[in-house]
Amino acid sequence: MPDATSFNDLIHAHPIYASMDAATIERLSSMLNEKVLPLTPYFYHSATFILFVLLWVTTLGISQALARIFGPRYSKLNFDQRRTTDIYVLNVILTTVAAGLQFAALSAFSMRFYSYHFNLLRLASMLVSANYCFELIYRPRMRLPMIAHHLLTLFLAMLSLSTLYKTKDPSIMLSGNMLMFLATLEQPTFLALFFYRLRFPRNFVKTWLQVSSFQTIITKSLAALGAVICWLKWQDKDRSGTATAYDALFWTSICGLYVTQWYGAIVTWRISKTIAERYVEHSTKSSTKEEAEAIDMPDIEVLNASSPGSPEESIAPYTSRRPSHSSRSSFNVKS
């Protein structure tokens, strides 16, 4: 338990301590003085490497399952599209688990901190970070806004954990929890793009795309607002060097993440509004089963513009595409 002087110093440095009882402060003092910290360079985290192996095995299983369930609709997609579809499923699984852990840790806002709050959020951060790193490796091509979103999230998670143990300010855990919801409440978007990729009924896909656009803006706005409130209430007065560095990345990241979320919502909405022109149904495009199976959906990241200046140009690729494995990976796209 800190002595009276250090206790007053804690309250002066971090106002959140004034809302806690003595038992909670004692637990925090023990938990935040661990010898092994997130920035310890010689700490070999075996679980991280095991997790990456599990992600790889899981993705292989997802690919096999989709091939069995959807048949030619999946197997006739090109290399990029198959891998992107695999990632949609993996994202739904991991972000759902991470979001559940975050919701379970929301009780920390009662100002009664327990070790399981830290454990839950550390695990959620690990799942999100590993998911993003694996996606950057597994997908052959990604748009720059998405790459920026992933990198900002990774840097913010790393700095938040390091700053938490460096400054011993538990409010960073609270604001970090809210910020992480920017990455873990996108299940409707992933499902909408999954349905779009695999040619689910057009009206069904259109509804999912539009609902996910609104859901993204609403939930991400609430999450960003919660993080800003935490910062204004407990972190604004800290002028230490570590806190200043954290504040700079905090505001840079929250603005960048929010902009990329709006970008994604706008792109998703545009797809829903023009889906009739892009979504070629079997009954109107093909006269035989074989022809129908050969029709492929437009790539979600590569939507060819019918004329210069059209909305589709806003989602043109920023990086090059890998060549497909065979000529069967080339499909007809209605322009």
Buried (B, 14 or more C-beta within 10 A) or exposed (E): EBEEEEBEEBBEBBBBBEEBEEEBBEBBBEBBEEEEBBEEEEEEEEEEEEBBEEBEEBBEEBBEEBBEEBEBBBBBBBBBBBBBBBBBBBBBBBBBBBBEBBBBBBEBEEBBBBEEBBEBBBBBBBBBBBBBBBBBEBBBBBBEBBBBBBBBBBEBBBBBBBBBBBBBBBBBBBBBBBBBBBBBBBBBBBBBBBBBBBBBEBEEBBBBBBBBBEBBBEBBBEBBEBBBEBBEBBBEEBEEEBBEBBBEBBEEBBEBBBEBBBBBBBBBBBBBEBBEEBBBEBEEEBEEEEEBBBBBBBBBBBBBBBEEEEBBEEBEBEEEBEEBEEEEBEBEBEE
